[in-house]
Amino acid sequence: MRFVLNGRRADVDAAPLKRLLDVLREDCGLAGTREGCGEGECGACTVLLDGAPVNSCLVPLAHVRGRKVTTIEGLRSRVPEALAREGGTQCGICTPGVVMAASALGPKPSAASVREALSGNLCRCTGYAGIVRALAGTQAAPRPRVRAAGSTMAPKRNAPARTRRRGHTWDRG
């Protein structure tokens, strides 16, 4: 099966109904695309097919004949750094899929368009606020107040500790 993979021509000898996810990982040696659910529900396996995000666990190899496939390995993006800076990454399972889905957004997207674009990507670690902050590049998702070492700013007395930790599942900011 011939297609363009990350800007280079690829010729893969695999069954036409083999999942694109498996072809990328097993036949092409590209392990950056992750398998989360295997049912198209989590978005961890997102790749770009002719520039549009798709769940590679649902795409048979036959559907990519003559088309352009871009994986996380072939994407040039500053999104991973922005995610790390804003607390939008933790375990890393969803990160490649989030980056790929976000790459379809235009420059300076609104927080609402980020949420819509990522509606098919599940993250069980970050709580999404850091992801939205990183991708929207705005304060649309307000930053939580975090006490810095040596700071006189004390956390609210009645606030549970879990609301004071930035970049974690319990991050409500």
KARAJO-V479527 format. One record per residue. N is the residue number from 0. RES is the residue in one letter. PSI is psi in degrees with one decimal (* if undefined). NEAR is the number of other C-alpha atoms within 12 Angstrom. Layout:
n:N res:RES psi:PSI near:NEAR
n:N res:RES psi:PSI near:NEAR
This chain:
n:0 res:M psi:126.6 near:25
n:1 res:R psi:135.5 near:21
n:2 res:F psi:172.3 near:26
n:3 res:V psi:123.6 near:24
n:4 res:L psi:114.5 near:34
n:5 res:N psi:41.2 near:25
n:6 res:G psi:-1.7 near:20
n:7 res:R psi:146.4 near:16
n:8 res:R psi:133.5 near:18
n:9 res:A psi:143.1 near:24
n:10 res:D psi:105.4 near:20
n:11 res:V psi:131.0 near:26
n:12 res:D psi:93.4 near:19
n:13 res:A psi:163.0 near:22
n:14 res:A psi:138.4 near:16
n:15 res:P psi:-23.4 near:19
n:16 res:L psi:4.0 near:20
n:17 res:K psi:138.0 near:25
n:18 res:R psi:139.0 near:28
n:19 res:L psi:-38.9 near:43
n:20 res:L psi:-47.7 near:42
n:21 res:D psi:-36.9 near:31
n:22 res:V psi:-45.9 near:33
n:23 res:L psi:-45.8 near:39
n:24 res:R psi:-44.5 near:23
n:25 res:E psi:-43.9 near:19
n:26 res:D psi:-29.1 near:21
n:27 res:C psi:-9.4 near:23
n:28 res:G psi:24.8 near:16
n:29 res:L psi:97.8 near:24
n:30 res:A psi:1.2 near:22
n:31 res:G psi:-29.5 near:30
n:32 res:T psi:122.7 near:41
n:33 res:R psi:153.9 near:35
n:34 res:E psi:123.8 near:32
n:35 res:G psi:-67.4 near:27
n:36 res:C psi:-26.6 near:21
n:37 res:G psi:9.7 near:21
n:38 res:E psi:6.1 near:19
n:39 res:G psi:17.3 near:25
n:40 res:E psi:-25.1 near:24
n:41 res:C psi:-24.7 near:31
n:42 res:G psi:-0.3 near:39
n:43 res:A psi:-26.9 near:41
n:44 res:C psi:16.0 near:46
n:45 res:T psi:131.3 near:50
n:46 res:V psi:170.4 near:45
n:47 res:L psi:129.3 near:39
n:48 res:L psi:110.1 near:30
n:49 res:D psi:37.3 near:22
n:50 res:G psi:-5.6 near:24
n:51 res:A psi:138.0 near:22
n:52 res:P psi:134.1 near:36
n:53 res:V psi:155.6 near:37
n:54 res:N psi:110.7 near:38
n:55 res:S psi:-15.5 near:41
n:56 res:C psi:-13.8 near:32
n:57 res:L psi:-5.5 near:29
n:58 res:V psi:118.2 near:30
n:59 res:P psi:149.5 near:23
n:60 res:L psi:-37.4 near:31
n:61 res:A psi:-27.8 near:22
n:62 res:H psi:-9.7 near:24
n:63 res:V psi:1.3 near:34
n:64 res:R psi:122.2 near:26
n:65 res:G psi:7.4 near:20
n:66 res:R psi:174.0 near:25
n:67 res:K psi:124.2 near:25
n:68 res:V psi:129.7 near:40
n:69 res:T psi:127.1 near:42
n:70 res:T psi:176.0 near:46
n:71 res:I psi:-32.5 near:36
n:72 res:E psi:-25.5 near:26
n:73 res:G psi:1.7 near:24
n:74 res:L psi:129.7 near:27
n:75 res:R psi:113.0 near:16
n:76 res:S psi:150.7 near:23
n:77 res:R psi:2.5 near:19
n:78 res:V psi:-43.5 near:35
n:79 res:P psi:-40.0 near:30
n:80 res:E psi:-40.8 near:19
n:81 res:A psi:-39.6 near:25
n:82 res:L psi:-43.9 near:32
n:83 res:A psi:-42.4 near:23
n:84 res:R psi:-37.6 near:20
n:85 res:E psi:7.9 near:34
n:86 res:G psi:29.0 near:33
n:87 res:G psi:10.1 near:38
n:88 res:T psi:149.4 near:36
n:89 res:Q psi:-83.0 near:25
n:90 res:C psi:-26.9 near:17
n:91 res:G psi:-4.2 near:26
n:92 res:I psi:-45.6 near:28
n:93 res:C psi:-18.1 near:38
n:94 res:T psi:-48.9 near:42
n:95 res:P psi:-40.5 near:43
n:96 res:G psi:-39.7 near:47
n:97 res:V psi:-45.1 near:48
n:98 res:V psi:-43.4 near:47
n:99 res:M psi:-43.5 near:44
n:100 res:A psi:-39.4 near:43
n:101 res:A psi:-27.0 near:45
n:102 res:S psi:-19.2 near:33
n:103 res:A psi:-10.0 near:31
n:104 res:L psi:152.4 near:27
n:105 res:G psi:-176.9 near:15
n:106 res:P psi:142.1 near:16
n:107 res:K psi:59.3 near:21
n:108 res:P psi:156.1 near:23
n:109 res:S psi:162.0 near:23
n:110 res:A psi:-36.6 near:27
n:111 res:A psi:-41.7 near:19
n:112 res:S psi:-31.2 near:21
n:113 res:V psi:-47.9 near:35
n:114 res:R psi:-41.0 near:28
n:115 res:E psi:-45.0 near:19
n:116 res:A psi:-31.5 near:32
n:117 res:L psi:11.6 near:35
n:118 res:S psi:-20.7 near:21
n:119 res:G psi:9.4 near:26
n:120 res:N psi:118.9 near:34
n:121 res:L psi:138.3 near:30
n:122 res:C psi:121.9 near:31
n:123 res:R psi:0.7 near:22
n:124 res:C psi:-42.1 near:24
n:125 res:T psi:-19.9 near:32
n:126 res:G psi:4.0 near:27
n:127 res:Y psi:-23.0 near:40
n:128 res:A psi:-45.8 near:36
n:129 res:G psi:-35.2 near:44
n:130 res:I psi:-46.8 near:49
n:131 res:V psi:-43.1 near:41
n:132 res:R psi:-45.9 near:36
n:133 res:A psi:-43.0 near:37
n:134 res:L psi:-35.7 near:46
n:135 res:A psi:-23.7 near:33
n:136 res:G psi:24.3 near:26
n:137 res:T psi:179.8 near:22
n:138 res:Q psi:28.8 near:19
n:139 res:A psi:-35.9 near:23
n:140 res:A psi:102.2 near:27
n:141 res:P psi:144.9 near:22
n:142 res:R psi:138.5 near:26
n:143 res:P psi:153.2 near:24
n:144 res:R psi:123.6 near:20
n:145 res:V psi:134.9 near:22
n:146 res:R psi:121.5 near:17
n:147 res:A psi:155.1 near:13
n:148 res:A psi:129.8 near:8
n:149 res:G psi:3.1 near:8
n:150 res:S psi:150.2 near:10
n:151 res:T psi:-5.5 near:9
n:152 res:M psi:115.1 near:12
n:153 res:A psi:147.5 near:16
n:154 res:P psi:156.0 near:19
n:155 res:K psi:139.5 near:14
n:156 res:R psi:-40.0 near:10
n:157 res:N psi:-2.3 near:10
n:158 res:A psi:131.1 near:13
n:159 res:P psi:147.8 near:13
n:160 res:A psi:-31.9 near:18
n:161 res:R psi:-19.7 near:19
n:162 res:T psi:-6.8 near:24
n:163 res:R psi:-3.7 near:25
n:164 res:R psi:117.4 near:25
n:165 res:R psi:137.8 near:31
n:166 res:G psi:15.9 near:35
n:167 res:H psi:170.5 near:28
n:168 res:T psi:-36.8 near:25
n:169 res:W psi:8.9 near:21
n:170 res:D psi:112.5 near:29
n:171 res:R psi:1.7 near:24
n:172 res:G psi:* near:29
